[in-house]
Amino acid sequence: MMRPVYASDYLEKVKPTHKPPQKMHEKVALAAIQVARKAFDLGTGYGPNMTEALWLRRFLFLETVAGVPGMVAGMLRHMRSLRTMKRDKGWIHTLLEEAENERMHLLTFLELKKPSLLFRMSVLLAQGVFFNAYMASYILFPKTCHAFIGYLEEEAVKTYTHCLEDIDSGKLKNWQTQPPPSIGKMYWRLPEGSTMRDLILAVRADEACHSYVNHKFSEMKPDESNPFEVGTVHLP
């Protein structure tokens, strides 16, 4: 399993970024994300007065969705490789790493909050709709889908940055001192004495990486070689 490990000075430097859309598929992807963001904010009660419980509810739902695209894209490219009997040129591994990374976000936050039955049913519905919609879209418009995820992850970086600001301002006092779940501490190799703030920093850095990678993929032709080495990400 790929385990992202970041230098502490890099983690503090990660900030929200935005790639201005230039091509039509980027404009379409950004418009779709803007609509999805508004709906998601409304559905998760997102606002200026977030508590630890509200943050966890948002994170859990976000990560159940965020783990879908990499798996779908990796699966489709895997099947294409089998069907055409040609090499994939390295995309599959990076896409599956993304899916695994997002799933680890979910498993980590699950150690802090156990979802209700209603929440689980909402996730089941959302995943059923999103999985099939994304699969159909990726078959037809892979560049648009990668741009969509690039912009989605931009929004995720904004969200986690907001959470960090709440921690630093004292709105989330428990997370200023609360240690991270052991699974997260192991996965990101967090040092002794780490807190939830350190965990959120690592998750935000993951999302920034996914945004960069997917924006890059959205600029490439499907048969070009993956510019990222297996198990690593070349940050901008």
Secondary structure as the mmCIF struct_conf table of DSSP 4:
data_model
#
loop_
_struct_conf.conf_type_id
_struct_conf.id
_struct_conf.beg_label_comp_id
_struct_conf.beg_label_asym_id
_struct_conf.beg_label_seq_id
_struct_conf.end_label_comp_id
_struct_conf.end_label_asym_id
_struct_conf.end_label_seq_id
HELX_RH_AL_P HELX_RH_AL_P1 SER A 8 LYS A 13
BEND BEND1 LYS A 23 LYS A 23
HELX_RH_AL_P HELX_RH_AL_P2 MET A 24 THR A 44
TURN_TY1_P TURN_TY1_P1 GLY A 45 GLY A 45
BEND BEND2 GLY A 47 ASN A 49
HELX_RH_AL_P HELX_RH_AL_P3 GLU A 52 THR A 84
TURN_TY1_P TURN_TY1_P2 MET A 85 MET A 85
TURN_TY1_P TURN_TY1_P3 LYS A 89 GLY A 90
HELX_RH_AL_P HELX_RH_AL_P4 TRP A 91 LEU A 110
TURN_TY1_P TURN_TY1_P4 GLU A 111 LEU A 112
HELX_LH_PP_P HELX_LH_PP_P1 LYS A 114 SER A 116
HELX_RH_AL_P HELX_RH_AL_P5 LEU A 117 LEU A 140
HELX_RH_AL_P HELX_RH_AL_P6 PRO A 142 SER A 169
TURN_TY1_P TURN_TY1_P5 GLY A 170 LEU A 172
HELX_RH_AL_P HELX_RH_AL_P7 LYS A 173 THR A 177
HELX_LH_PP_P HELX_LH_PP_P2 GLN A 178 PRO A 181
HELX_RH_AL_P HELX_RH_AL_P8 SER A 182 TYR A 187
TURN_TY1_P TURN_TY1_P6 TRP A 188 ARG A 189
HELX_LH_PP_P HELX_LH_PP_P3 LEU A 190 PRO A 191
TURN_TY1_P TURN_TY1_P7 GLU A 192 GLY A 193
HELX_RH_AL_P HELX_RH_AL_P9 MET A 196 GLU A 219
BEND BEND3 MET A 220 MET A 220
TURN_TY1_P TURN_TY1_P8 PRO A 222 ASP A 223
BEND BEND4 GLU A 224 GLU A 224
HELX_LH_PP_P HELX_LH_PP_P4 SER A 225 ASN A 226
BEND BEND5 PRO A 227 PHE A 228
HELX_LH_PP_P HELX_LH_PP_P5 GLU A 229 GLU A 229
TURN_TY1_P TURN_TY1_P9 VAL A 230 GLY A 231
#
